[in-house]
Amino acid sequence: MAVTTTTASNPLVTTIVVDTDADLTVEAVASGDKNLYAVEITNPNTADAVYVHVIEATSGTTGTQHEFQFYCPANTSCYYYFPTGIETGTGLAAYASTTSGGGQSATAPEESVTVTFGFTAR
């Protein structure tokens, strides 16, 4: 089997945002019109899975209805890639919890989670 390496003249992702302490605090990860191409989650918690809740806004509160939710099992790294990108209009904010779905009863992860987002401007 042959291996080929190609240099990309136009990178897929031009902005990388890393939240190294994702928890119940909602944090802005993008503002304005963006295309989301990647979400990577590193969950160091040995007992609990985490859910990263993404809100299409630049702010919010825990329990705000999310647009997207990404799951990552305990003590695992998870990778989500979107080849055609997901268009956002107002920006994105995110938080991490051990609770799926929305609602004010979200539970914080025992240890902070690292979440990396890959964007391009539209």
C-alpha atoms as a printed R data frame, in Angstrom:
    type eleno elety resid chain resno       x      y      z
1   ATOM     1    CA   MET     A     1   0.000  0.000  0.000
2   ATOM     2    CA   ALA     A     2   1.320  3.458 -0.907
3   ATOM     3    CA   VAL     A     3   1.063  6.538  1.274
4   ATOM     4    CA   THR     A     4   0.578  9.994 -0.217
5   ATOM     5    CA   THR     A     5   0.993 13.312  1.569
6   ATOM     6    CA   THR     A     6  -0.608 16.435  0.162
7   ATOM     7    CA   THR     A     7  -0.123 19.987  1.371
8   ATOM     8    CA   ALA     A     8  -3.368 21.937  1.699
9   ATOM     9    CA   SER     A     9  -3.169 25.488  0.395
10  ATOM    10    CA   ASN     A    10  -6.481 26.379  2.039
11  ATOM    11    CA   PRO     A    11  -6.711 24.849  5.501
12  ATOM    12    CA   LEU     A    12 -10.045 23.477  6.606
13  ATOM    13    CA   VAL     A    13  -9.783 25.116 10.038
14  ATOM    14    CA   THR     A    14  -8.404 28.621 10.502
15  ATOM    15    CA   THR     A    15  -9.269 29.213 14.174
16  ATOM    16    CA   ILE     A    16  -8.795 26.771 17.031
17  ATOM    17    CA   VAL     A    17 -10.379 27.535 20.400
18  ATOM    18    CA   VAL     A    18  -9.425 25.434 23.434
19  ATOM    19    CA   ASP     A    19 -11.366 25.485 26.712
20  ATOM    20    CA   THR     A    20  -9.116 23.711 29.221
21  ATOM    21    CA   ASP     A    21 -11.546 23.933 32.123
22  ATOM    22    CA   ALA     A    22 -14.967 23.155 30.668
23  ATOM    23    CA   ASP     A    23 -17.544 22.683 33.407
24  ATOM    24    CA   LEU     A    24 -20.962 24.187 34.230
25  ATOM    25    CA   THR     A    25 -19.737 27.694 33.436
26  ATOM    26    CA   VAL     A    26 -21.056 28.735 30.021
27  ATOM    27    CA   GLU     A    27 -18.183 30.215 28.016
28  ATOM    28    CA   ALA     A    28 -18.203 31.939 24.622
29  ATOM    29    CA   VAL     A    29 -16.136 29.981 22.098
30  ATOM    30    CA   ALA     A    30 -16.981 31.923 18.917
31  ATOM    31    CA   SER     A    31 -18.627 35.157 17.888
32  ATOM    32    CA   GLY     A    32 -20.280 36.075 14.608
33  ATOM    33    CA   ASP     A    33 -20.724 33.950 11.501
34  ATOM    34    CA   LYS     A    34 -18.573 30.807 11.655
35  ATOM    35    CA   ASN     A    35 -18.402 27.302 10.240
36  ATOM    36    CA   LEU     A    36 -17.756 24.649 12.878
37  ATOM    37    CA   TYR     A    37 -15.673 21.752 11.547
38  ATOM    38    CA   ALA     A    38 -14.419 19.936 14.636
39  ATOM    39    CA   VAL     A    39 -15.077 19.294 18.321
40  ATOM    40    CA   GLU     A    40 -12.558 17.331 20.349
41  ATOM    41    CA   ILE     A    41 -13.240 16.382 23.974
42  ATOM    42    CA   THR     A    42 -10.745 15.076 26.515
43  ATOM    43    CA   ASN     A    43 -12.558 13.643 29.539
44  ATOM    44    CA   PRO     A    44 -10.169 12.804 32.424
45  ATOM    45    CA   ASN     A    45 -12.999 11.738 34.734
46  ATOM    46    CA   THR     A    46 -12.617  8.065 35.591
47  ATOM    47    CA   ALA     A    47 -16.203  7.481 36.681
48  ATOM    48    CA   ASP     A    48 -18.448  9.790 34.654
49  ATOM    49    CA   ALA     A    49 -19.184 10.400 31.020
50  ATOM    50    CA   VAL     A    50 -19.566 14.045 30.014
51  ATOM    51    CA   TYR     A    51 -21.837 15.920 27.664
52  ATOM    52    CA   VAL     A    52 -20.638 19.108 26.001
53  ATOM    53    CA   HIS     A    53 -23.631 21.361 25.389
54  ATOM    54    CA   VAL     A    54 -23.227 23.945 22.611
55  ATOM    55    CA   ILE     A    55 -25.535 26.963 22.464
56  ATOM    56    CA   GLU     A    56 -25.918 29.161 19.379
57  ATOM    57    CA   ALA     A    57 -25.258 32.408 21.264
58  ATOM    58    CA   THR     A    58 -22.247 34.125 22.780
59  ATOM    59    CA   SER     A    59 -23.563 33.671 26.327
60  ATOM    60    CA   GLY     A    60 -26.139 31.724 28.264
61  ATOM    61    CA   THR     A    61 -26.768 29.883 31.491
62  ATOM    62    CA   THR     A    62 -26.431 26.240 32.386
63  ATOM    63    CA   GLY     A    63 -29.613 24.600 31.218
64  ATOM    64    CA   THR     A    64 -30.107 26.948 28.250
65  ATOM    65    CA   GLN     A    65 -31.526 24.865 25.410
66  ATOM    66    CA   HIS     A    66 -28.534 23.702 23.420
67  ATOM    67    CA   GLU     A    67 -28.251 23.404 19.640
68  ATOM    68    CA   PHE     A    68 -25.819 20.480 19.852
69  ATOM    69    CA   GLN     A    69 -24.759 17.988 22.486
70  ATOM    70    CA   PHE     A    70 -21.591 15.882 22.243
71  ATOM    71    CA   TYR     A    71 -21.007 12.781 24.382
72  ATOM    72    CA   CYS     A    72 -17.673 11.477 25.666
73  ATOM    73    CA   PRO     A    73 -17.328  8.386 27.914
74  ATOM    74    CA   ALA     A    74 -15.267  8.402 31.112
75  ATOM    75    CA   ASN     A    75 -11.471  8.540 30.808
76  ATOM    76    CA   THR     A    76 -11.612  8.941 27.020
77  ATOM    77    CA   SER     A    77 -10.896 11.409 24.241
78  ATOM    78    CA   CYS     A    78 -13.617 11.837 21.626
79  ATOM    79    CA   TYR     A    79 -13.469 13.422 18.194
80  ATOM    80    CA   TYR     A    80 -16.336 14.850 16.144
81  ATOM    81    CA   TYR     A    81 -15.650 16.126 12.619
82  ATOM    82    CA   PHE     A    82 -18.059 17.787 10.178
83  ATOM    83    CA   PRO     A    83 -16.712 17.632  6.601
84  ATOM    84    CA   THR     A    84 -19.133 20.235  5.237
85  ATOM    85    CA   GLY     A    85 -19.107 22.384  8.398
86  ATOM    86    CA   ILE     A    86 -21.991 23.536 10.554
87  ATOM    87    CA   GLU     A    87 -22.981 27.148  9.908
88  ATOM    88    CA   THR     A    88 -23.559 29.376 12.919
89  ATOM    89    CA   GLY     A    89 -24.907 32.895 12.799
90  ATOM    90    CA   THR     A    90 -24.496 34.573 16.162
91  ATOM    91    CA   GLY     A    91 -21.573 32.707 17.690
92  ATOM    92    CA   LEU     A    92 -21.309 29.739 20.024
93  ATOM    93    CA   ALA     A    93 -21.047 29.188 23.758
94  ATOM    94    CA   ALA     A    94 -20.526 25.866 25.530
95  ATOM    95    CA   TYR     A    95 -20.484 24.102 28.877
96  ATOM    96    CA   ALA     A    96 -19.812 20.549 30.078
97  ATOM    97    CA   SER     A    97 -21.870 18.432 32.454
98  ATOM    98    CA   THR     A    98 -22.417 14.808 33.388
99  ATOM    99    CA   THR     A    99 -26.111 15.272 32.579
100 ATOM   100    CA   SER     A   100 -27.550 14.776 29.098
101 ATOM   101    CA   GLY     A   101 -30.217 17.054 27.718
102 ATOM   102    CA   GLY     A   102 -31.064 20.553 28.907
103 ATOM   103    CA   GLY     A   103 -32.401 21.660 32.238
104 ATOM   104    CA   GLN     A   104 -31.218 23.391 35.369
105 ATOM   105    CA   SER     A   105 -30.376 20.089 37.109
106 ATOM   106    CA   ALA     A   106 -27.043 19.723 35.297
107 ATOM   107    CA   THR     A   107 -24.220 18.185 37.335
108 ATOM   108    CA   ALA     A   108 -20.634 19.398 37.057
109 ATOM   109    CA   PRO     A   109 -17.886 16.961 36.055
110 ATOM   110    CA   GLU     A   110 -15.635 15.999 38.969
111 ATOM   111    CA   GLU     A   111 -12.603 17.140 36.964
112 ATOM   112    CA   SER     A   112 -12.650 19.848 34.307
113 ATOM   113    CA   VAL     A   113 -12.863 18.687 30.715
114 ATOM   114    CA   THR     A   114 -10.808 20.018 27.783
115 ATOM   115    CA   VAL     A   115 -12.826 20.902 24.685
116 ATOM   116    CA   THR     A   116 -11.261 22.046 21.408
117 ATOM   117    CA   PHE     A   117 -13.299 23.685 18.635
118 ATOM   118    CA   GLY     A   118 -12.151 24.166 15.029
119 ATOM   119    CA   PHE     A   119 -13.709 27.036 12.998
120 ATOM   120    CA   THR     A   120 -13.466 29.075  9.859
121 ATOM   121    CA   ALA     A   121 -15.097 32.452  9.278
122 ATOM   122    CA   ARG     A   122 -17.973 32.623  6.810
